[in-house]
Amino acid sequence: MLLAPLPSPSLAEGYRPRVDATHRLIVIATAKRIENATLLAEIMMISHIKHLMDEERVDDFRKAVIRGAVGRVSPILMTALAAGLALIPLALRAGNPGSEIEAPMAMVILFGLLSSTALNMVVVPAIYYRFRHRAKQAD
């Protein structure tokens, strides 16, 4: 008895490849690593500013904050670009079969990376300057 071959599914018939848990786990782990790298970048910037004040004897607090922020721009941008470039192919697959979870997650991570990079380079030094400067004036 001969068996008839099974018809191969096609994209026109609504075939969707299975998205396994490994792909989801990789995307989530990438997001977690980016979150940790962002926090580390903030801590490194603050410690760099303190180093400028204590070790290199920068007397003006404003100049120390500006120098510290400018000195950390390169590592922050390299971290953001490395993670962002790795996620761009996942984000561009939006609408393709099998990317129902990965593409939106990659887009969220990319825009979160963009906003956290802006926060690291602009907002964190400004907030540190404002509150640390105010605390020093009170002493």
C-alpha positions as CSV (number, residue, x, y, z in Angstrom):
1,M,0.0,0.0,0.0
2,L,1.4,3.3,-1.0
3,L,1.0,6.4,1.1
4,A,0.2,9.7,-0.5
5,P,2.8,12.4,0.2
6,L,1.7,15.0,2.6
7,P,1.1,18.4,1.1
8,S,3.8,20.9,2.0
9,P,2.4,24.0,3.7
10,S,2.8,27.2,2.0
11,L,2.7,30.8,3.2
12,A,-0.4,31.4,1.1
13,E,-2.3,28.8,3.1
14,G,-1.5,30.6,6.4
15,Y,1.5,28.4,7.4
16,R,3.4,29.9,10.3
17,P,6.6,28.5,11.5
18,R,6.8,27.6,15.2
19,V,8.5,30.2,17.4
20,D,10.2,28.2,20.0
21,A,10.9,29.3,23.6
22,T,14.7,29.7,22.8
23,H,14.1,32.7,20.6
24,R,11.9,34.4,23.2
25,L,14.5,33.7,25.9
26,I,17.2,35.2,23.8
27,V,15.3,38.4,23.2
28,I,14.4,38.7,26.9
29,A,17.9,38.0,28.0
30,T,19.2,40.7,25.6
31,A,16.7,43.2,27.1
32,K,18.0,42.3,30.6
33,R,21.6,42.8,29.6
34,I,20.9,46.2,28.1
35,E,19.1,47.2,31.3
36,N,22.2,46.2,33.4
37,A,24.6,47.9,31.0
38,T,22.5,51.1,31.3
39,L,22.7,51.0,35.0
40,L,26.4,50.3,35.0
41,A,26.9,53.3,32.6
42,E,25.2,55.6,35.1
43,I,27.2,54.4,38.0
44,M,30.4,54.7,36.0
45,M,29.6,58.3,35.1
46,I,29.0,59.3,38.7
47,S,32.2,57.6,39.8
48,H,34.1,59.3,37.0
49,I,32.9,62.7,38.1
50,K,33.9,61.9,41.7
51,H,37.3,60.8,40.5
52,L,37.7,64.1,38.6
53,M,36.9,66.0,41.8
54,D,39.0,64.0,44.2
55,E,42.0,62.7,42.2
56,E,42.4,65.1,39.4
57,R,41.5,68.1,41.5
58,V,39.0,69.7,39.3
59,D,37.8,72.6,41.4
60,D,34.7,73.7,39.6
61,F,31.9,71.2,40.1
62,R,30.2,72.2,36.8
63,K,33.3,71.6,34.8
64,A,33.8,68.2,36.5
65,V,30.2,67.1,35.6
66,I,30.7,68.3,32.0
67,R,34.1,66.5,31.7
68,G,32.7,63.4,33.3
69,A,29.7,63.3,31.0
70,V,31.8,64.0,27.9
71,G,34.3,61.3,28.9
72,R,31.6,58.7,29.2
73,V,29.8,59.5,25.9
74,S,32.0,57.1,23.9
75,P,31.4,54.0,26.1
76,I,27.7,54.7,26.3
77,L,27.3,55.1,22.6
78,M,29.4,52.0,21.8
79,T,27.2,49.9,24.2
80,A,24.0,51.3,22.7
81,L,25.1,50.8,19.1
82,A,26.3,47.2,19.7
83,A,23.0,46.2,21.3
84,G,21.0,48.2,18.8
85,L,22.7,46.9,15.7
86,A,22.1,43.3,16.9
87,L,18.3,44.0,17.4
88,I,17.7,45.8,14.1
89,P,17.3,42.6,12.0
90,L,14.7,41.3,14.5
91,A,12.8,44.6,14.4
92,L,12.8,44.7,10.6
93,R,11.2,41.2,10.4
94,A,7.9,42.7,11.6
95,G,5.0,41.1,9.6
96,N,6.9,38.0,8.6
97,P,5.7,34.7,9.8
98,G,7.2,33.6,13.1
99,S,8.1,37.1,14.2
100,E,4.9,37.9,16.1
101,I,6.7,38.1,19.4
102,E,10.3,38.9,18.4
103,A,9.7,41.9,16.2
104,P,7.6,43.9,18.7
105,M,9.9,43.0,21.5
106,A,12.9,44.1,19.5
107,M,11.2,47.4,18.7
108,V,10.4,48.0,22.4
109,I,14.0,47.2,23.4
110,L,15.4,49.5,20.6
111,F,13.3,52.5,21.6
112,G,14.1,51.8,25.3
113,L,17.7,51.7,24.4
114,L,17.4,55.0,22.5
115,S,15.6,56.7,25.4
116,S,18.0,55.3,28.1
117,T,21.0,56.5,26.1
118,A,19.6,60.0,25.9
119,L,18.9,59.8,29.7
120,N,22.4,58.7,30.4
121,M,24.1,61.4,28.3
122,V,21.9,64.4,29.2
123,V,19.5,63.9,32.1
124,V,21.7,62.0,34.6
125,P,24.5,64.5,34.6
126,A,22.0,67.4,34.9
127,I,20.2,65.8,37.8
128,Y,23.5,64.9,39.5
129,Y,24.8,68.5,39.0
130,R,21.6,70.0,40.4
131,F,21.2,67.9,43.5
132,R,24.8,67.4,44.4
133,H,25.5,71.2,43.9
134,R,22.6,72.0,46.1
135,A,23.8,69.6,48.8
136,K,27.3,71.1,48.7
137,Q,25.9,74.6,49.1
138,A,23.9,73.5,52.1
139,D,27.0,72.2,53.8
